[in-house]
Structures are given as C-alpha cells and as structure tokens.
Amino acid sequence: MAIIHANKATFDEMMAEKKTFLLDFFATWCGPCKMLGHVMETIDERNADEYTFVKVDIDQESELAEAYGVESVPTLFFIKDGEIVEKMVGFIPEERLLPKLEKIRENG
C-alpha cells in the first residue's frame, strides 16, 4: 500500500474505521524525519499490502499534532484496530522498525 499523507479528516476516518497503521508525525524541514521516510518507503516497497503508513505534517496539521501531544518529530504511533498501542519518538532504523510492525500487526 502506498504511504498516505493525511489531513485531520483522513486521519479521523481511518480511526473511525478501526484501521491498523503506523502514524508518523513529521516535518518537511526535519532531517531525522526524512531519514525515517526513506525507511518507510523501503519497507513499503518490499512488503506491499502488509503495512499501512500514514504521515501527518505537523506544520499543516498542528491541531492534530497538538491533540496527540506531539512535542518533537518524528513521533510514531502504532495504531491497531483504531487504538494506539505504542508510541516512539525519534529516528528508528529499519532493523528496529520492521520487527515492531510485525509484532503489532500480529499481536497488538
């Protein structure tokens, strides 16, 4: 599945539909965010249809970022069935991110 760039309406819809996805609060000016974006693109290319990645630009959706207590970027929320199951802050390399995604998808 492609990486989804969401606004508040898109995000609210996904939460209401009880989707499972990785939510990435990012900023275009953030170096670690760009690095994490490349990691997510790599995972998405190799594992099409296994994971859903949702990116929210904090500069465009500041109210949503504030509602979720985002204080620094990147901030990741692992969402399973519409519920936050884990939060991580900062760059996460593929070798740490992929196993986390697999665990959450399988177990929550």
C-alpha positions as CSV (number, residue, x, y, z in Angstrom):
1,M,0.0,0.0,0.0
2,A,1.2,3.5,-0.7
3,I,2.2,5.9,2.0
4,I,-0.8,8.1,2.8
5,H,-0.3,11.8,3.5
6,A,-3.3,12.5,5.8
7,N,-5.1,15.6,7.0
8,K,-7.4,15.6,10.0
9,A,-10.4,14.3,8.1
10,T,-8.5,11.4,6.5
11,F,-7.0,10.5,9.9
12,D,-10.3,10.7,11.7
13,E,-11.8,8.4,9.1
14,M,-9.1,5.8,9.5
15,M,-9.5,5.9,13.3
16,A,-13.3,5.5,13.0
17,E,-12.9,2.6,10.6
18,K,-10.6,0.9,13.2
19,K,-7.7,0.6,10.8
20,T,-4.3,-0.7,11.7
21,F,-1.4,1.6,10.6
22,L,1.8,3.3,11.6
23,L,1.2,7.1,12.1
24,D,4.2,9.3,11.5
25,F,4.0,12.9,12.7
26,F,6.8,14.7,10.7
27,A,8.0,18.0,9.4
28,T,9.5,18.7,5.9
29,W,12.4,20.5,7.5
30,C,13.3,17.7,9.9
31,G,16.4,15.6,8.9
32,P,15.5,12.5,11.0
33,C,12.0,12.7,9.6
34,K,13.5,12.5,6.0
35,M,15.6,9.5,7.1
36,L,12.6,7.8,8.6
37,G,10.6,8.5,5.4
38,H,13.2,6.6,3.4
39,V,13.0,3.6,5.8
40,M,9.2,3.6,5.5
41,E,9.4,3.8,1.7
42,T,11.9,0.8,1.6
43,I,9.6,-1.3,3.9
44,D,6.6,-0.3,1.8
45,E,8.4,-1.3,-1.5
46,R,9.4,-4.7,-0.2
47,N,6.2,-5.5,1.8
48,A,3.5,-4.1,-0.4
49,D,0.0,-4.6,1.1
50,E,1.3,-5.7,4.5
51,Y,1.6,-2.4,6.3
52,T,-0.1,1.0,6.1
53,F,1.9,4.1,6.7
54,V,0.2,7.4,7.4
55,K,2.2,10.6,7.5
56,V,0.9,13.9,9.1
57,D,2.8,17.1,8.5
58,I,2.8,18.9,11.9
59,D,3.1,22.3,10.1
60,Q,0.0,21.7,8.1
61,E,-2.0,19.8,10.8
62,S,-0.8,21.5,14.0
63,E,-4.1,21.0,15.8
64,L,-3.9,17.2,15.2
65,A,-0.3,17.1,16.4
66,E,-1.2,19.1,19.5
67,A,-4.2,16.8,20.2
68,Y,-1.8,13.8,20.3
69,G,0.8,15.5,22.4
70,V,3.5,15.6,19.7
71,E,6.4,17.6,21.1
72,S,9.1,16.6,18.7
73,V,9.4,14.9,15.4
74,P,9.4,12.3,14.2
75,T,6.8,10.9,16.5
76,L,5.4,7.5,15.7
77,F,2.1,6.0,16.9
78,F,1.5,2.3,16.3
79,I,-2.3,2.0,15.8
80,K,-4.1,-1.3,15.8
81,D,-7.8,-1.6,15.2
82,G,-8.1,2.2,15.8
83,E,-6.3,2.2,19.1
84,I,-2.9,3.5,20.0
85,V,-0.8,0.6,21.2
86,E,2.7,2.2,21.3
87,K,4.5,5.5,20.8
88,M,8.1,6.0,19.8
89,V,10.0,9.3,19.3
90,G,12.9,9.9,17.0
91,F,14.5,8.1,14.1
92,I,14.1,4.3,14.1
93,P,16.2,2.3,11.7
94,E,14.6,-0.4,9.6
95,E,16.1,-3.3,11.7
96,R,14.1,-2.0,14.7
97,L,11.0,-0.7,12.9
98,L,10.2,-3.8,10.9
99,P,10.1,-6.3,13.8
100,K,7.9,-3.8,15.8
101,L,5.5,-3.5,12.9
102,E,5.3,-7.3,12.6
103,K,4.7,-7.7,16.3
104,I,1.9,-5.1,16.4
105,R,0.2,-6.4,13.3
106,E,0.2,-9.9,14.7
107,N,-0.3,-9.4,18.5
108,G,-1.1,-5.8,19.2
